[in-house]
Amino acid sequence: MTDEPTTRTRPSWDEWLISPSAIALFIAVAFITAFTLAVPQRDSLSYWTAGRLLLHRANPYAADTVEQLESAVGYHGPRQSLVMLNPPSALPLALPYGIFGARFAGLFWSLSLLGCLIASVRMVWAMHRRPKNRLHILGYCFGPAIACIFAGQIPLFALLGLTLFLRLHRTRPLSAGASLWLCAVKPHLFVPLGLVLIAWSVLNRRYRIIAGAAIAFAVSNALVLLLDPGAWTQYRQMIDAAGPLIAKEFIPCWSVVLRLAINPRALWLQAVPEALGCVWALGYFWKHRREWDWMEHGALLMLVSLLVAPYTWMIDQSVLIPAMLHGLYRSRSRAFAVIFATASILILVQICLGAAVHSRWNLWPAPFWLVLYMWGTRTARTIEERASPSPASEVITLANS
C-alpha cells in the first residue's frame, strides 16, 4: 500500500491580498480596543454628553454645560469641550447612549460603529450575488472606516443608511426612504446625491421613498422637540458661536483648500464646488435617466458628492464603501484590488503613526478613490466591449450558419 501524494494548492491571488489586509485590520482593532479604555478623550464622548443632557431635558449644545459634564468624567483633550456638531436630527442616535456611564457608552458606541460597518459590507456583498471570492473583506479593512471607529465618530451610521437605501429601494421603497434619515447625520456629504434622488423619485413616481424619508424625519424631530423644544434654535446658536473658530481651523478638504487659496475670509467659496457638483449631478442623471441604476451610477455620484462637499474629514469617506466595493467587483484588474488594499493600509499606517486629523496628508484619499474607481470601471468596460461581438461579426456568423 502506497501513500497517496499530498496535493498542495497554491493560494490564489486574492488570498495573498486578503492576508495582509486582515492582519492590518487585526492590528487596527487592537489599537481601537486599547484606545477605548481612554473613552473620555475620544469624539464619542460628545455623543454621550449630548444624549445625557437630552435625557435630562437640558441643552445638548451648551458649551459650558458640556464642559462641566465632560470634565467630571476625565476629559482633558486639546479642546475646551467636545460639543456634538451634528444637527438635531442626529440626537435620537445619541439618546440611548446617555443612559449609561461614559466608559460603557463609549464601548457600546464603538461596537455599534463596528456593527454598522459589518452590516453594510455584507449587504453590498449580497447585492453583488455573494461572490465566492473573499474580496469583500477589503471593505472591513477600508482605512477611513477603521479611522472612524478609532475616533468614535458618526459617519458609519450614514454608511448604514446609504447601504440600506441601496438594498431596499426596489423592494421596500418606504423603508428605503426611512433609512435615509441616517444619512442626515452628515447631510452636507449627500447634497448632489440627494438632488438626484429627488429628481429620480419624481420622474419614476417613486413617491413612497420620499414619503418614507418624510415620516422618518418627522418622527425623529418630534422625539427631539418633545425632550428639547428649542433644539434647533440651540443648534443654530452653537453653530453661530463656533463658526468663526471652526473657520480658523484647517480642515483637510479640497473645498477648504480652495477658500484658503483665494480668500480665507470668504466662507461662501467652500460652497462653490458643491454647487458645481450639483449641476454636474443633475446633468449626469438626465443623461442616464432611462437606464439609471443606483449601484452603478450612484457609486460615481457618491464619490463626486464627497469630493465637492463644503467640509469633510477623512473619516467621512467611510460612506464610499458601497462605491469602492462595486468598483472592486466590476473591475477585472487585479491591480485595482491591490491598489485599493494598499491605500487602506497606508491610511492605517498614518493613523498608527499619529497623523493629526488636521494634517494635509489627509487630502489625498478623496480624489484618489475617485480616480481609482474611474480607472477600474473603465478597464472593466473595455474588457466587456472586447469580449462582446460587434454587430458586423454577428451578421457574418448568421450568414455562415
N, C-alpha and C positions, 0 to 999 in steps of 0.2 A: 504494500500500500504506500503510495507516494503522496507527499503533501502537495496540495494544490498551490500553485504560485499565488502569492499575495498581490492583488491588483491595487496599485496606487493611483489614485486620481489626482491630477494636478488641480489645485484650486483655480476657479475661474477668476477672470479679471475683476469682477465686481466683489468677490470675496477679498482679494488683495486690497481693494479700495475701502471696503467696509471696515476691515480690521483696525487700521489706524484711526479711522473716524470714531469707531466705538471706544477705542482707548482714550481718545481726546474727550469724548463725552463722559466717560467714567471719571477722568481727572477733573473735568469741569463740575460734575455733580459733587465730587468730594470737596471741591472748593466752596460750592454753594452750601453744602451741609455745614461746613466749618463756619462759613460766614453767617449762616442763620443763627448761630449762637450769639452773634453780635447784632441781634434784631434791632435794638434801639438806634443803630447807625444806618439802617437801610431805608430806602424810599417807601417800603411797605408800611413803615411807621406812620406815614401821612394818611394812609387809608384807614389804619386802625384808629388814629386820632379823630378823623372825620366821622367814622362810624360811631365811635364812643360819644362824641359831642352830639351827634344827631339823635342817638338813643335818649339822651338827657334833654332833648329839645333845645340845645344850645347852638350857637352859630358855628358851623364847621369850618368857616373860612376866616374866623377871627384870629389874627396872628398872635396876639397876646395870650389868649386862652390856649391856643395850640402850643405855644411855647411853654406855658406852665405845665400842661399835661405831659408833654414830651420830656421836659426836664425831670419830672417826677419819676420817669421810668429809665432815666440814664442817658438821654440823648445829649451828645456833645460834639455834633458834627460841624462842618465848615459854615453852615448857615445858622442863623439865629433860631430858626424853626423850620420844620418841614410841613408846609401847608399844601393840601391837595389842590392842584391847579386844574383838575378836570371839572367840567360843568356839572351842575346838579343832577343831570341825567345819570351820572356815574355813581351817585350817592347810594342807591339801592344795592350796588355791588359791595360797597364798603360797610354797609349797615350790619350784616351778620358777624363780621369780624370784631366789631366793637363790643360784642357780648363777652369776649374772652380777655384774658390778660395780654399784654403786649407781646410777650415772648411766644406764647402758644398761638396767638393770632398771626404772628409772623411766619411760624412754621406752617400753619393752616393755609396762609396766603401762598407760600411757596409751593405747597402741594397742589393747590388749586391751579396755579400757573402751569405746573408740570402736567396736570390733568388736561388742561386746555390744549397744550402742545400735543400730547399723545392722541387725544380725540381728533384733533384737526388733521394730523398726519395720517391717521388710519382712515378717516373719511376720504381724503384725497386719494389714498391708495385704493380704496374701494371704488371710487368714481372712475378710476382707470382700470377697472375689471380685475383687480387684485393680481397684478403680475407676479410670477413666481420668483423673480429676482428680488434681492433684498435692498434695492437702491432707495426704498422709502426710508430706510434707517438714516440716510443722509438728512432727511427732514428733521429727525430728532436731534441731529448734531448741528443744525443750522446756527451759525455763530451768533447772529443777532438775537435769536430766541434764547440761547443759553445765557447771553448777556442780560436779557430781560429778566430771566429768573434770578440771576445773580444780583441784579439791582433791586428786585422786588417790585418791578414796575407793572403797568396795567395793559400794555399792548396785546398780550396773548389772549385777553378776553375779546379784544377786537378781532383777532385772528379767528377765534372760535365763531364769532358772529358771522364773519365773511364766509367761512367754510360751511357753516350750516345753511346759509343762503344758497351757495353753490350746490349743495347736496339736495335741498328741498324745493327749489324754485319751480321745478317741473311737476312734482307730485303733490306737494303740500304748500301752495303759494301763501296761504295765510300764516303758517308757521315760518316760512322763509322770510316774509316781511317782518314778523315779530323778532326774528333773530338779528335783524339789522339794528335793533336797539343796542346791542353790544358794541356795534361799530361806533355808536355815538359817544363812547368814552374818549375817542380820538377823532372827532368829526372832521378836523382840518385835513386828515390824511385821505379822505374819501370824496372830496368835492367834485372833481371831474367824473369819477365813477358814479357818484350819486346823481349827477345831472343826466348821465346816460341811462341810469336805472329808471329814472322818472320818464324819460323820453321813450325808452323801450316798453315800459309798462303801459303807457298811454297808447302807443302805436299798436301794441299787440293786445290791448284791452285786458291786461293782467292787473285789474284793479284790486284783486284780493291781496296782492303783495303790498300795495300802497295801504290798504285797509289794515293789514296785519301790523305794519310799521306804525301806523297812526294809533292803533289800540295799545301797542306796547309802550309807546311814548306817553300816551295819556295815563296809563296805569302807573308807570314809574313816576311821572311827575305828580300824580295825585298822592302817591305814598310819601314823596318828599315834602310836598306842601302841607300834608297832614301833620308831619312832625316838625316842620320848619316853614311856616308860611312865607317868610322873607328870604328863602334860599337863593332865588335868582337875583334879587337886589343885593344880597350879601356877596354873591359871586361877582357881580359887576363891580362892586366897591373894592373887592380884593384885587381884581384884575387892574382897575384904575390905579390902585396904590402900588402894586407890584410891577406894573408895566414899565415905568422908567428904569427900574432896577434890572428887569429882565432884558431890556433893550441894550444895556451896557454889557451884558454877558455875551461871550462868543458862543453861538450855537453852531456846531458843525453841520451846517445845512447850506446848500448852494443858493437858496433864496437870500439867506443872511449874508453870504459872501457877496452877492450882487449888491445888496444895500450898502455894505461897508465899502465896496469898491467905488460906488457912485456918490452916495451921500449918506453917511452914517445916521443922520438925524431924520431922514425921510423913511419912516417905517412903512409907508404905503408901497415902497419899492418891493418889499417882500411879497406882496400880493400879485405883482405883475406876472411872474412865471406861472402861478396857478391860474390867473385869468387867461393867459395864452394856452395853458394846458386844457382849460375848459373848451375853448374854441376848437382846438385840435380834436378833443374827445368827441364833441358833437359831430364834427366832420367825419371822423373815423367811424362812428356809429352809423351815420347816414350812408356811408359807402358800403358797409357790410350789414345793413339792417335786414336784408332778406335771408341771409344765412347766419345771423348773429348767434354765437354760442358763448355762454358766459365763462366757460372754462378756457376756450381757445382765445376769443377776443378779449375777454375780461382780464386775462393774465397780463397782456401788454398794457391794457388800460390801467391796471393797478400799479404796475411798475412806473408808468409815467406819472400817475397821481401822486405817488410818494416822492418822486424826484422833484416835482414842482411845488410841493407843499410849502406854505409860508414859513413854517418852522418844524423841524423834525429832528429826532435824535437817532443814533444808530440802532437802538433797541426797537424803534418803531418799524424797522424793516422786517420784524417778525411776521407782519401781515403779508409778506411776499412769499411765504412758504407754498401756498397753492400754485402761484405762478411759476416758481422755480422748479417745483416738483413736476408740474405739467411740462415745462421745458425739458426736464431730465428724461421724462418718459417719451416725449415726442422726438427728441434728438436721438439719432443713431450713432452719434460720435462718442467714443469712449473718452475723448479729450474733454468733452463737456462735463462729464461726471467727475473726472479727475480735477479739473479746474474748480468746479463747484465745491468739492470736498476740501481742496487745498485752501481756497479762500475762507471757508468756515474755520478751518484750523488756524489760519493766520489771525482771524479775529479773536479766537480763543486765546492765542498766544499773547495778543495785545492786552487782553483783559488780565491774564495771569501775570503779565509784566507790570501791571498797574497803570496802564494808559488812562489818563483822565477823560471823563465824558466830554469835556470841552476841547479835547485835543483835535488838531487839524488832521491827524491821522484817521479820524472817523469820517472824513469827507469822501474817501474813495469808494466805499461799498455801494452806495446808492446808484451812481452811474455804472458801476461795474456790473451789477446784477442785470441792468437793462441791456447793456452791450452783450453780455454773455447769453442772455435769453434770446436776443435777436439773432446772434450768430448761430446758436444751437438749433433754433427752429428753422432758420433759413437753410442750414445744412440738411435738415430733415426733409424740407420741401424739395430741395434739389435732388436728393436721392429718390424721392417718390416720383418726381417728374421723369427721371431717367428710367425708372422701373416700369412706369406705365407706358403702354404702346401709344404711338401717335395715331391720329385719325387715318393718315395715309397708309401706315403699316396694317391697320385693321382692314382697310379696303382690299389691300393686296392679299391678306390672309383669307378673306372671304372669297376672293376671285379664284384663288388656288384650291379652295376646299371643294 
